[in-house]
Amino acid sequence: MSSENETGTGGAEGAPPEQLAFIRESVRNAKVPRAKPRTWRGAALAKELPVARVLVDKGVLHLDRYFDYAVPEELDADAQPGVRVRVRFGAGRHRVREGRREGGGLIGGFLVERRAESDYSGPLAALAQVVSPEPVLSEELLGLARAVADRYAGSLADVLQLAVPPRSARAEQRPSPAPLPPPGAPEAGSWARYERGAAFLEALASGESPRAVWNALPGPEWSEELARAVAATLASGRGALVVVPDGRAASRVDAALTALLGEGRHALLTADAGPEKRYREWLAVRRGSVRAVVGTRAAMFAPVRELGLVALWDDGDDSHSEQHAPQPHAREVLLLRAAQDKCGFLLGSWGCTVEAAQLVESGWARPLVAGREQVRRVAPLVRTVGDVDLARDEAARAARLPTLAWQVARDGLRHGPVLVQVPRRGYVPRMACAQCRAPARCRHCAGPLEARDGGALWCGWCGREEGAWHCPECGSYRWRAQVVGARRTAEELGRAFPAVPVRTSGREHVLDTVPGTPALIVSTPGAEPVAEGGYAAALLLDGWAMLGRPDLRAGEDALRRWIAAAALVRPQGVGGTVAVVAEPTLRPVQALVRWDPVGHAVRELAERAELGFPPVSRMAAVSGPAEAVAAFLGSAELPREAEVLGPVPVPGTVAGRPRRPGAPPPGEHWERALVRVPPGSGAALASALKAAQAARMARGTGGRGGGTSEPVWLRIDPPDIG
């Protein structure tokens, strides 16, 4: 035994009394180390509502339910509905001490509800830790997440991972600013160009909840028009949510809202902001400090209070489709929010998807369009170059630029920049027959042939050189590029216009804006920068490649991408011209010439209804090894009216390239079956598939966490059905 006044034999031997006193005082003032989360053995339980219903973060379908835990008295104050907690999960009945379950690994979750008693008759494990007393999961958000999980045959935990951003302790410690009073109702502005535009804003400002499908006029005014719709909603004392495809579009709407309303009235939720800043903005929305949100697809779950309007821009963009389970689409999530919160709905785009046309045809939403005279005043002139023109055009064969397109570019460069849209990035092209355009295939492995330096043909799969290729369809020995990338096109245009600067915008480097001086801007679809004052002209090259994709949405998607590029061109009255290289008689090309995306979508919808294709029907894709797919479909209790299409082989994944959702790992061969049901049976289909997948996971024969080499990949409403 030793006392404080005795001199020990350690490092403090011989130290003066002042130093010993300093050491003792430091020890007394030191913070007690936080113990690791434990099971609170022997701790008293909360006197009121001692049972916590917890959603554990286990994104597997057979555990997609709530679990009851006991609430220790020490955690009673902080363990409120909506907070993050940690619990021990996986302890069985054999691990019971003093009437309480113990053991199991620590796992995160959300406290959903406090109850007086549990439906479970056995002993309960206790909450291990309240991660933060900040409530992040409201009843409204929980209800929305459950609706999304049920619609897409997914788990609630997976949806909440998309809906609630990761925690930042530093952001939680900062208080959010006080909410600002509602602004005044905005003027109609450029909304007056639409037949019911002013009335739409007035309805929002008066507290009503109009639903509209908005076919925006070409030009940059769309961001300001969205900002005015948000301002009108805020004027009524309600909140607004705007979801856009990418960060560039979000920045434009953010700037428009700031110019119209000033700082502090809206939050910008994008991945570019960083985890801490984004969580701080999300908390400001959750706490009610901010009533308006602009962001990319993750913002579709933003917890806006008293929601009065949800708006989505360009719903046909692939970015709106979430790639993480259960892969919801932003349009469908916002439709669920509009129905759940009984708020206004605005679906806007320069084009028009089949789903948007269906909303109008069903009467759920009203069209918000401009008159034909107004469209003609602001749209550019569209000219076409068909296959006949290309066949007899020496300039096209030599430089891949038809004479008409070359003239349009030359005339446009006299007055400003010219946009050139090519349907893919990169340099190395895939080859096809110049006569019949049949894809050039390797004689050894049937892989695609590519052109390398020196003009030789090489196989993209086996790497063999093809020295004497000829087309097996027509016998021609001449070949051409199937699709030439942006860099290759930029080099060709640089040789055709040596005195003009050429810039590219694509995946590696996306330009936001370009000056209004003469220049050639070569861009892939979706990466077109905005030109100051608009482009003088635009060239839409290789249209046949976009239209020839083996996909149900090929025509719709090509028209949407063309209109998005043409909308950046100056009006016809000031010389704006667009040249599209595609067969003029095709329906999407004619819709572009007439600037009638709505008419094209209506006709596509009629054909889908006749053939029973989405969105008229509901569809699910089931992919995996052939035996696993057959076993899954055999065990699923599908609705009586369900129709199984297939299975068919799934294209393989090339080693070294990104794996697409639903594609097999490199070297494996998968099959895919489509399950189709008529309208009104979509919920039954999702429920049946979810139950079959949950049973499969519970048996340990597939899926996430199943520990098997034969998973079954499930997706409701697949965007690509071939």
C-alpha positions in Angstrom: 0.0 0.0 0.0 1.1 3.5 -0.7 -0.3 6.9 0.0 -0.3 10.1 -2.0 2.5 11.6 0.1 4.8 8.7 -0.3 7.5 8.7 -2.9 6.9 5.9 -5.3 9.4 3.9 -7.3 8.1 5.0 -10.7 8.9 7.8 -13.0 7.8 10.4 -10.4 10.6 9.5 -8.0 12.3 12.6 -6.7 9.8 15.0 -8.3 9.0 18.1 -6.4 5.6 18.4 -4.6 4.3 21.0 -7.1 4.8 18.5 -9.9 3.0 15.7 -8.0 0.1 18.0 -7.3 -0.1 19.0 -10.9 -0.3 15.3 -12.0 -3.0 14.5 -9.4 -5.1 17.5 -10.6 -4.7 16.5 -14.3 -5.9 13.0 -13.4 -8.9 14.4 -11.5 -9.9 16.7 -14.4 -9.4 14.1 -17.2 -12.6 12.9 -18.9 -13.7 9.4 -18.0 -13.1 7.2 -21.1 -16.4 6.3 -22.8 -17.1 2.6 -22.3 -17.9 0.6 -25.4 -21.6 -0.1 -26.0 -22.7 -2.9 -23.7 -25.9 -4.8 -22.9 -26.5 -3.0 -19.6 -26.6 -6.1 -17.5 -28.4 -5.4 -14.3 -29.3 -1.8 -15.3 -32.8 -0.5 -14.4 -35.2 -0.1 -17.3 -37.1 3.0 -18.2 -40.2 3.5 -16.0 -42.4 4.5 -18.9 -42.5 2.9 -22.3 -39.6 0.6 -21.6 -39.8 -1.1 -25.1 -38.1 0.4 -28.1 -39.1 -0.8 -31.6 -36.0 -0.7 -33.8 -35.3 -1.0 -37.5 -31.9 -2.6 -37.7 -29.6 -1.7 -40.6 -29.7 -5.2 -42.2 -30.7 -4.8 -45.8 -31.9 -8.4 -46.3 -35.5 -9.1 -47.1 -36.2 -11.8 -44.6 -35.2 -9.4 -41.8 -37.3 -6.5 -43.2 -39.2 -5.9 -40.0 -39.0 -4.2 -36.6 -37.3 -5.7 -33.6 -38.1 -4.9 -29.9 -35.4 -3.9 -27.4 -35.5 -2.9 -23.8 -34.7 0.7 -22.9 -32.3 1.2 -20.0 -33.0 4.0 -17.6 -29.8 5.7 -18.5 -30.9 6.1 -22.2 -34.5 7.0 -21.4 -34.2 10.7 -22.2 -32.2 10.3 -25.4 -34.0 7.2 -26.8 -36.8 9.0 -28.6 -38.4 8.0 -31.9 -36.4 8.9 -34.9 -32.9 8.8 -33.4 -30.0 6.6 -34.4 -29.2 3.8 -32.1 -26.8 0.8 -31.8 -28.0 -2.6 -30.7 -26.7 -6.1 -30.4 -28.2 -8.3 -33.0 -28.0 -12.0 -33.5 -28.1 -13.3 -29.9 -30.3 -16.4 -29.5 -32.4 -17.7 -26.7 -29.5 -19.7 -25.3 -27.7 -16.4 -24.4 -29.9 -15.2 -21.6 -28.6 -13.9 -18.3 -30.8 -12.6 -15.5 -33.8 -12.6 -17.8 -32.2 -10.6 -20.6 -30.7 -11.6 -23.9 -27.0 -10.7 -24.4 -24.4 -11.1 -27.0 -24.6 -10.6 -30.7 -22.7 -8.1 -32.9 -23.2 -4.4 -32.6 -25.2 -2.9 -35.5 -26.8 0.5 -36.2 -30.4 1.2 -36.6 -33.3 3.7 -36.1 -35.6 3.8 -33.1 -39.0 3.9 -34.7 -41.4 3.7 -31.7 -41.5 3.5 -27.9 -44.1 1.1 -26.4 -45.3 0.0 -23.1 -44.9 -3.7 -23.9 -43.6 -6.0 -26.6 -45.4 -8.5 -28.7 -42.4 -10.8 -28.3 -42.9 -13.2 -25.4 -39.2 -13.9 -24.8 -36.5 -11.9 -23.1 -35.4 -8.7 -24.8 -31.9 -7.4 -25.4 -31.3 -3.8 -24.3 -30.4 -0.8 -26.4 -26.6 -0.6 -26.4 -26.2 3.1 -27.3 -28.0 6.1 -28.6 -25.7 7.4 -31.3 -27.1 10.9 -31.2 -30.2 12.5 -29.7 -30.9 14.3 -33.0 -34.2 12.9 -34.4 -33.5 12.2 -38.1 -36.4 9.8 -39.1 -39.8 11.4 -39.0 -43.1 9.5 -39.4 -43.6 11.0 -42.9 -40.1 9.9 -44.1 -40.6 6.5 -42.6 -44.0 6.1 -44.4 -42.4 7.2 -47.7 -39.5 4.8 -47.3 -41.9 1.9 -46.6 -44.0 2.8 -49.7 -40.8 2.9 -51.8 -39.6 -0.4 -50.4 -42.9 -2.1 -51.1 -43.1 -0.7 -54.7 -39.6 -1.9 -55.6 -39.6 -5.2 -53.7 -36.8 -4.0 -51.5 -36.0 -3.7 -47.8 -36.8 -0.6 -45.7 -33.2 -0.5 -44.4 -31.9 -0.1 -47.9 -34.3 2.7 -48.7 -33.3 4.6 -45.5 -29.7 4.3 -46.5 -30.6 6.4 -49.5 -33.0 8.7 -47.6 -30.9 9.6 -44.5 -27.3 10.8 -45.2 -24.4 9.6 -43.0 -24.1 11.4 -39.7 -21.6 14.2 -39.1 -21.2 15.0 -35.4 -19.7 18.4 -36.2 -22.7 19.3 -38.3 -25.1 18.2 -35.6 -23.5 20.5 -33.0 -24.0 23.6 -35.1 -27.4 25.2 -34.7 -29.5 25.9 -37.8 -30.5 29.4 -38.6 -34.0 30.7 -37.7 -36.5 30.3 -40.5 -37.3 33.3 -42.6 -40.8 34.6 -43.1 -42.6 33.6 -46.4 -41.7 35.8 -49.4 -44.2 37.6 -51.5 -45.8 35.9 -54.5 -43.6 36.2 -57.6 -44.7 37.7 -60.9 -45.5 35.3 -63.8 -42.4 36.3 -65.7 -41.6 33.9 -68.5 -44.4 31.6 -67.3 -46.7 33.9 -69.3 -45.4 32.3 -72.5 -47.4 29.1 -71.6 -51.1 28.8 -72.0 -51.8 28.1 -68.3 -48.4 29.2 -66.8 -49.7 32.2 -64.9 -52.6 30.3 -63.5 -50.3 27.5 -62.3 -48.2 30.0 -60.3 -51.4 31.6 -58.9 -52.7 28.2 -57.7 -49.4 27.4 -55.9 -49.3 30.9 -54.2 -52.9 30.5 -53.0 -52.2 27.2 -51.3 -53.6 24.8 -53.9 -51.9 21.7 -55.2 -52.0 21.6 -59.0 -50.4 18.7 -60.9 -48.9 19.4 -64.3 -46.6 18.0 -67.0 -44.6 20.9 -68.3 -43.2 20.9 -71.9 -40.6 23.6 -71.5 -39.8 26.0 -74.4 -36.2 25.9 -75.7 -33.8 28.3 -74.1 -32.2 28.8 -70.7 -35.3 30.2 -69.0 -36.3 26.8 -67.5 -34.2 27.3 -64.4 -35.8 30.7 -63.7 -39.3 29.2 -64.3 -38.6 26.5 -61.7 -37.4 29.1 -59.3 -40.6 31.1 -59.7 -42.7 27.9 -59.0 -40.7 27.4 -55.8 -41.2 31.0 -54.8 -44.9 30.8 -55.4 -45.1 27.7 -53.1 -43.0 29.4 -50.4 -45.4 32.4 -50.6 -48.2 30.1 -49.5 -46.3 29.1 -46.3 -45.4 25.7 -47.6 -42.2 23.9 -48.7 -40.9 22.9 -52.1 -38.6 20.3 -53.5 -36.8 20.3 -56.9 -34.9 17.3 -58.2 -32.6 17.7 -61.3 -30.3 15.2 -63.1 -26.9 16.5 -62.2 -24.8 19.1 -60.4 -24.7 21.5 -63.3 -28.5 21.7 -63.5 -28.7 22.1 -59.7 -26.2 25.0 -59.8 -28.4 26.8 -62.4 -31.6 26.4 -60.3 -29.6 27.4 -57.2 -28.4 30.6 -58.9 -31.9 31.4 -60.1 -33.4 30.9 -56.6 -30.7 33.1 -55.1 -31.3 35.8 -57.6 -35.1 35.7 -57.0 -35.3 35.2 -53.3 -31.9 35.9 -51.9 -29.7 33.8 -49.6 -31.0 31.6 -46.8 -34.3 30.4 -48.2 -33.3 27.2 -49.9 -30.8 24.3 -49.5 -28.6 22.7 -52.2 -28.2 19.0 -51.7 -25.6 17.5 -54.1 -22.7 15.1 -53.7 -20.2 17.8 -54.7 -20.9 19.6 -51.4 -19.1 17.0 -49.3 -20.5 14.9 -46.4 -20.4 17.5 -43.6 -21.8 20.4 -45.6 -24.5 18.2 -47.1 -25.5 16.8 -43.8 -25.6 20.3 -42.3 -27.9 21.5 -45.1 -30.1 18.3 -44.7 -30.4 19.0 -41.0 -31.5 22.6 -41.7 -34.3 21.2 -43.8 -35.2 18.5 -41.2 -35.3 21.2 -38.4 -37.6 23.4 -40.5 -35.0 26.3 -40.9 -35.3 25.9 -44.7 -38.4 25.2 -46.6 -37.0 24.8 -50.2 -34.6 22.1 -51.5 -32.8 21.8 -54.8 -30.7 18.7 -55.5 -29.9 15.6 -57.4 -31.7 12.3 -57.1 -30.7 11.7 -53.4 -32.7 14.8 -52.6 -35.9 13.1 -53.6 -36.2 12.0 -49.9 -35.4 15.4 -48.4 -37.5 15.9 -45.3 -39.2 19.2 -46.3 -41.8 20.3 -43.8 -45.4 21.1 -45.0 -44.5 20.0 -48.5 -46.5 22.0 -51.1 -44.7 21.2 -54.4 -42.4 18.4 -55.7 -40.8 19.2 -59.1 -38.6 17.0 -61.4 -36.6 18.2 -64.3 -35.9 15.9 -67.3 -37.3 12.6 -66.0 -35.9 10.7 -68.9 -32.3 11.2 -67.8 -30.6 8.0 -66.6 -29.2 9.9 -63.6 -32.7 9.8 -62.0 -32.5 6.0 -61.7 -30.8 5.0 -58.4 -28.1 2.3 -58.8 -28.2 1.1 -55.2 -30.9 -1.3 -54.0 -33.8 -1.2 -54.4 -33.0 1.1 -57.3 -36.0 3.5 -57.2 -36.6 6.2 -59.9 -36.9 9.8 -58.7 -40.1 10.3 -60.8 -41.9 7.4 -59.0 -40.7 8.5 -55.6 -41.9 12.0 -56.2 -45.3 10.6 -57.4 -45.5 8.7 -54.1 -44.7 11.9 -52.2 -47.3 13.9 -54.1 -49.9 11.3 -53.2 -48.8 10.9 -49.6 -48.5 14.6 -48.8 -51.3 15.7 -51.2 -49.0 18.4 -52.6 -48.5 19.9 -56.1 -46.5 18.1 -58.7 -44.5 19.5 -61.7 -42.8 17.3 -64.2 -40.8 19.4 -66.6 -38.5 18.8 -69.6 -37.8 20.0 -73.1 -38.9 16.6 -74.3 -41.6 14.3 -73.1 -41.3 10.7 -71.9 -44.0 8.1 -72.3 -44.5 8.1 -68.5 -45.2 11.8 -68.6 -47.7 11.3 -71.5 -49.5 8.6 -69.5 -49.9 11.0 -66.5 -51.7 13.5 -68.8 -53.8 10.8 -70.6 -55.0 9.3 -67.3 -56.1 12.7 -66.1 -53.8 12.7 -63.1 -51.9 15.7 -64.3 -52.7 18.6 -66.7 -50.6 19.6 -69.7 -48.6 22.8 -69.3 -47.5 23.7 -72.9 -47.1 26.8 -75.1 -49.0 27.5 -78.3 -47.6 26.5 -81.6 -46.9 30.1 -82.7 -44.9 30.6 -79.5 -42.9 27.4 -80.1 -42.1 28.5 -83.7 -40.8 31.8 -82.5 -38.3 30.3 -80.0 -37.3 27.0 -81.7 -34.4 26.7 -84.2 -34.7 25.6 -87.8 -34.2 21.8 -88.0 -32.8 20.3 -91.3 -32.2 16.6 -92.0 -29.5 14.6 -93.8 -30.7 11.1 -94.7 -29.0 7.9 -95.9 -29.6 8.8 -99.6 -27.7 12.1 -99.1 -24.9 10.3 -97.3 -24.5 7.7 -100.0 -23.9 10.2 -102.8 -22.1 12.8 -100.7 -18.3 12.6 -101.4 -17.7 15.0 -98.5 -19.4 12.7 -96.0 -17.4 9.7 -97.1 -14.1 11.6 -96.9 -14.6 13.6 -93.7 -17.7 12.0 -92.1 -19.4 15.4 -92.4 -22.2 15.7 -94.9 -22.2 18.8 -97.2 -25.4 20.2 -95.6 -23.9 19.8 -92.1 -20.6 21.4 -93.3 -22.5 24.4 -94.7 -24.6 24.7 -91.5 -21.4 24.7 -89.4 -19.6 27.2 -91.7 -22.5 29.6 -91.7 -23.0 29.3 -88.0 -19.3 30.0 -87.2 -19.7 33.4 -88.7 -22.0 34.4 -85.9 -21.0 32.4 -82.9 -20.2 28.9 -81.5 -21.4 25.7 -83.1 -22.4 22.6 -81.1 -21.5 19.2 -82.4 -23.2 16.2 -80.6 -21.8 12.7 -81.0 -23.3 9.7 -79.4 -20.3 8.5 -77.6 -17.0 9.6 -76.0 -13.5 8.4 -76.7 -11.4 7.8 -79.8 -11.3 4.1 -80.8 -14.4 3.3 -82.9 -16.3 0.1 -83.5 -16.5 -0.7 -87.2 -19.4 -1.6 -89.6 -19.9 -2.3 -93.3 -20.0 1.0 -95.2 -22.5 -0.4 -97.6 -25.2 -2.1 -95.4 -23.9 -1.1 -92.0 -23.8 -4.6 -90.6 -21.5 -4.7 -87.5 -18.0 -5.9 -88.4 -17.3 -9.2 -86.4 -14.1 -11.2 -85.8 -14.0 -14.5 -87.7 -12.5 -16.3 -84.8 -14.6 -15.2 -81.8 -17.4 -13.0 -83.3 -16.1 -10.1 -81.2 -16.5 -6.4 -82.4 -13.8 -5.1 -84.7 -12.1 -1.8 -83.9 -9.8 0.5 -85.8 -6.4 1.1 -84.3 -3.6 3.3 -85.3 -2.5 2.7 -88.9 -5.9 1.7 -90.1 -5.8 -2.0 -89.3 -8.7 -3.8 -87.8 -8.4 -5.6 -84.5 -10.8 -7.6 -82.5 -11.9 -6.0 -79.2 -12.3 -9.4 -77.5 -9.5 -11.7 -78.6 -7.0 -9.1 -79.9 -6.4 -10.7 -83.3 -5.7 -8.6 -86.4 -8.2 -8.8 -89.3 -6.3 -8.2 -92.5 -8.8 -9.2 -95.2 -12.2 -8.4 -93.8 -15.3 -8.5 -96.0 -19.0 -8.1 -95.1 -20.7 -11.5 -94.9 -24.1 -9.8 -95.6 -23.4 -7.9 -98.8 -19.8 -8.9 -99.7 -18.5 -5.3 -99.5 -14.8 -4.8 -98.6 -15.4 -1.2 -97.4 -15.9 -0.4 -93.7 -16.7 2.6 -91.7 -16.9 3.6 -88.0 -20.1 2.5 -86.3 -19.9 5.4 -83.8 -16.9 7.8 -83.8 -16.1 9.3 -80.4 -15.8 12.9 -79.4 -12.0 13.1 -79.6 -11.9 11.6 -83.0 -14.7 13.9 -84.2 -12.8 16.9 -82.8 -9.7 15.9 -84.8 -11.7 15.6 -88.0 -13.5 18.9 -87.5 -10.1 20.5 -86.7 -8.9 19.5 -90.1 -12.1 20.7 -91.8 -12.0 24.1 -90.0 -8.3 24.7 -89.3 -8.8 28.4 -88.3 -11.5 27.7 -85.6 -10.8 26.5 -82.0 -12.3 23.1 -81.2 -13.2 22.1 -77.6 -14.6 18.9 -76.3 -17.0 18.2 -73.4 -17.5 14.7 -72.2 -17.1 12.3 -69.3 -13.5 13.2 -68.5 -14.0 16.9 -68.7 -17.5 18.5 -68.8 -17.7 22.1 -69.7 -20.4 24.2 -68.0 -20.4 27.3 -70.2 -18.6 28.5 -73.2 -18.2 32.1 -74.6 -20.3 33.3 -77.5 -17.3 33.6 -79.8 -16.9 31.4 -82.9 -15.8 27.9 -81.9 -16.6 24.2 -82.4 -17.9 22.5 -79.3 -17.9 18.7 -79.6 -19.9 17.1 -76.9 -21.5 13.8 -75.9 -25.2 13.7 -75.0 -25.9 15.2 -71.6 -22.6 17.1 -71.5 -23.5 20.0 -73.7 -22.3 23.3 -72.2 -24.5 26.4 -72.3 -23.2 29.1 -74.7 -23.5 32.8 -73.9 -26.3 34.0 -76.1 -27.0 30.5 -77.4 -25.3 28.5 -80.2 -25.5 29.8 -83.7 -26.0 26.2 -85.0 -25.8 22.6 -83.9 -24.8 19.3 -85.7 -26.4 16.1 -84.4 -24.1 13.4 -85.9 -24.6 9.6 -86.2 -28.3 9.7 -85.5 -28.7 6.2 -86.9 -26.5 4.8 -84.2 -28.7 6.3 -81.4 -31.9 5.1 -83.2 -30.5 1.6 -83.9 -30.0 0.7 -80.3 -31.8 -2.6 -79.5 -33.9 -1.0 -76.8 -37.6 -0.2 -76.4 -36.7 3.4 -75.5 -34.3 4.0 -78.4 -36.5 6.4 -80.3 -37.7 8.3 -77.2 -34.2 8.6 -75.8 -32.7 9.8 -79.1 -35.4 12.5 -79.5 -34.9 13.6 -75.9 -31.1 14.0 -76.4 -31.6 15.8 -79.7 -34.1 18.3 -78.3 -31.9 18.9 -75.2 -29.0 19.9 -77.6 -31.2 21.8 -80.0 -32.8 23.8 -77.1 -29.4 25.5 -76.6 -29.5 26.9 -80.1 -30.7 30.4 -80.9 -34.3 30.8 -82.4 -34.9 30.4 -86.1 -35.6 34.2 -86.4 -32.0 35.1 -85.6 -30.5 32.3 -87.7 -30.4 29.3 -85.3 -30.1 26.1 -87.3 -29.9 22.4 -86.4 -28.7 19.7 -88.8 -29.5 16.1 -87.8 -27.8 13.2 -89.6 -30.6 10.6 -89.6 -33.2 9.1 -91.9 -35.8 11.9 -92.3 -38.8 9.6 -92.5 -38.3 8.1 -89.0 -40.8 9.2 -86.4 -38.3 10.7 -83.9 -36.7 12.8 -86.6 -40.0 14.1 -87.8 -40.9 15.0 -84.2 -37.7 16.9 -83.9 -38.4 18.8 -87.2 -41.8 19.7 -86.0 -40.6 20.3 -82.4 -43.4 18.0 -81.2 -42.1 15.7 -78.4 -45.5 15.5 -76.8 -47.1 14.1 -80.0 -44.2 11.5 -80.3 -44.8 10.4 -76.7 -48.5 10.1 -77.2 -48.0 7.8 -80.2 -45.4 5.8 -78.4 -47.8 5.3 -75.5 -50.6 4.1 -77.8 -48.2 1.5 -79.3 -47.0 0.4 -75.8 -50.6 -0.1 -74.8 -51.4 -2.2 -77.8 -48.3 -4.4 -77.2 -48.6 -4.5 -73.4 -45.2 -2.9 -72.7 -44.4 -0.5 -69.8 -45.5 2.0 -68.6 -49.0 0.6 -69.5 -48.0 -2.7 -67.9 -45.8 -3.3 -64.9 -42.7 -5.4 -65.4 -39.9 -7.0 -63.3 -36.6 -8.4 -64.4 -35.1 -11.6 -62.8 -31.5 -12.3 -63.6 -29.0 -14.9 -62.6 -27.6 -18.3 -63.5 -30.1 -20.3 -65.5 -30.8 -22.9 -62.7 -31.2 -20.1 -60.1 -33.7 -18.1 -62.2 -35.8 -21.2 -63.0 -35.9 -22.2 -59.3 -36.8 -18.6 -58.2 -39.7 -18.3 -60.7 -40.9 -21.8 -59.8 -41.1 -20.9 -56.1 -42.7 -17.5 -56.5 -46.4 -17.3 -56.1 -46.9 -14.9 -59.0 -50.3 -13.2 -59.7 -52.6 -15.3 -61.8 -52.4 -12.8 -64.7 -48.6 -12.6 -64.7 -46.8 -13.5 -67.9 -43.2 -14.7 -67.9 -41.1 -13.7 -71.0 -37.9 -15.6 -71.5 -35.5 -16.4 -70.1 -32.9 -15.1 -72.6 -29.1 -14.8 -72.2 -27.7 -11.7 -70.6 -24.7 -10.0 -72.4 -21.5 -10.8 -70.6 -19.3 -8.4 -68.7 -15.9 -7.7 -70.3 -13.0 -8.0 -67.9 -11.6 -4.7 -66.8 -14.8 -2.8 -67.7 -17.4 -1.5 -65.2 -20.1 -4.0 -64.4 -23.6 -2.8 -65.1 -26.5 -3.4 -62.7 -27.9 -6.8 -63.3 -25.0 -7.9 -65.5 -23.1 -11.1 -64.6 -19.5 -11.1 -63.2 -16.8 -11.5 -65.8 -16.6 -15.0 -67.1 -20.1 -16.0 -65.9 -23.2 -16.6 -68.1 -26.5 -15.4 -66.8 -30.1 -15.4 -68.1 -32.9 -12.9 -67.6 -36.6 -13.4 -67.5 -39.2 -10.6 -67.6 -42.4 -10.9 -65.6 -45.2 -8.8 -66.9 -48.6 -8.0 -65.3 -51.5 -5.7 -66.4 -52.3 -2.4 -64.8 -53.4 -2.7 -61.2 -51.3 -5.8 -60.4 -48.0 -4.1 -59.9 -48.2 -4.2 -56.1 -49.1 -7.9 -56.1 -46.2 -8.7 -58.4 -43.7 -6.8 -56.2 -45.1 -8.5 -53.1 -44.8 -11.9 -54.6 -41.3 -11.4 -55.8 -40.2 -9.9 -52.5 -41.7 -12.8 -50.6 -39.9 -15.3 -52.9 -36.6 -13.5 -52.5 -37.0 -13.3 -48.7 -37.7 -17.0 -48.5 -34.6 -17.7 -50.7 -32.4 -15.6 -48.4 -33.8 -17.2 -45.3 -32.8 -20.6 -46.6 -29.4 -19.3 -47.4 -29.8 -20.1 -51.1 -29.3 -16.7 -52.6 -29.2 -12.9 -52.4 -27.4 -10.5 -50.2 -25.8 -12.2 -47.3 -27.0 -15.6 -48.4 -23.6 -17.1 -48.8 -24.1 -18.6 -52.2 -22.4 -18.5 -55.5 -25.8 -18.3 -57.4 -27.5 -15.1 -56.6 -30.7 -13.9 -58.2 -30.8 -10.2 -59.1 -34.3 -8.6 -59.0 -35.4 -5.2 -60.3 -38.8 -3.7 -60.6 -39.5 -1.5 -63.7 -36.1 -2.1 -65.3 -35.1 0.9 -67.5 -33.6 -1.3 -70.2 -35.7 -4.3 -71.3 -34.2 -4.6 -74.8 
